[in-house]
Amino acid sequence: MKKLEALSNWMEQEDIDFTFLTSTDNIFYFSGFYSDPHERLLALILFPKEEPILICPSMETTDARNAGWSYEIIGYSDTEDPFLAIKEKVNARVNKTHKIAIEQDHMNVARFNAIQSTFPEIKTFLSVEEVINKQRMLKSPDELMKIREACKWADFAIEVGCNEISEGKTEMEVLASIEYELKKKGIGKMSFSTMVLTGTNGASPHGTPGETVIKKGDLVLFDLGVVVDGYCSDITRTVAYGDITNKQHEIYDTVLKAQLAALEASKPGVACSTVDLAARNTIRDAGYGDYFPHRLGHGLGISVHEFPSLTETNSLLLQEGMVYTIEPGIYVPHVAGVRIEDDVYVTKDGVEILTKFPKELQIIG
């Protein structure tokens, strides 16, 4: 597998004895096996030259094989200590262990202590996140195909949500209809907790849907994503239910203008900061700079929030093959919240917009 080869080559260059991965998303990326083991250990051990080892609860070993993992699996029961088997298998592949790589942003203290107790001779722990982040940042054709499909269903979900808006319905009722219709189509997992926010609730960028009733004159904000074959989409649309005020129109038009400016700025060789500032300066120039409190966007793939982060200080240059979100917003307390978000793929000379639902203000009812 090319993914495993790339990391093995890095380990060889850095004289690393093995890499110990514990995050579900990175394990899925390298193995094709996705599992949420809760408190149980799920791990992948990779070596510079030897074959890798997958560690999972015994009840999941068949699932791992069915997912396509052809290398060794250590299965363990709830009464067994998996680190005993890990020590035996690693020592059979590595003469002396001095330097290993771990996910420093993910590994908890208990697992770190277990690794140290199992291999007390380790002197150096390196972070593997930067290497994996850069590897995952550029999507293969197969990955892009899955993201495209996830985006198609995100568009469908927004359409369902818009059709469900009516006087007297609550945010949670509309949300339930969206997820019900997706499940009827075979979509079993959302990228994150679906957001349906009406009226001034939308002025909270990460608001929580509840029993608030939709009424005429409200802006309704949808933020959602679906997972297809392990890959996420992420879309936000804000629509009007009936006539809205001139101020709400102004806010919406400013966000749309900012989003289009960021799309226009997106192309290979352009810094992430340039793309962020294309949107941010548009919003600042309109007098709403203080009401755009978050970054412009983030990478997208197996995780709904991936590397890189599109901020006004990130000098990383865009490359063909990247997939990320562009999601400027304006949130004025007690007035309105508007966000418009698309998922984009960087091509040779610009970006392809993967989420297709219309962005021009939709007035419903």
Buried (B, 14 or more C-beta within 10 A) or exposed (E): BEBBEBBBEBBEEBEBBBBBBBBBBBBBBBBBBBBEBEEBBBBBBBBBEBEBBBBBBBEBBEBBEEBEBEBBBBBBEEEEEBBEBBBEBBEEBBEEBEBBBBBEEBBEEEBBEBBEEBBEEBEEBBEBBEBBBBBBBBBEEEBBBBBBBBBBBBBBBBBBBBEBBEEEBBBBBBBBBBBEBBEEEEBEEBBBEBBBBBBBBBBBBEBEBEEBEBEEEBBBBBBBBBBBEBBBBBBBBBBBBBEBEEEBBBBBBBBBBBBBBBBEBBBBEBBBBBBBBBBBBBBBEBEBBEBBEBBBBBBBBBBBBBBBBBBBEBEBBBEBBBBBBBBBBBBBEEBBBBBBBBBBBBEEEBBEBBBEBEBEBBEBE
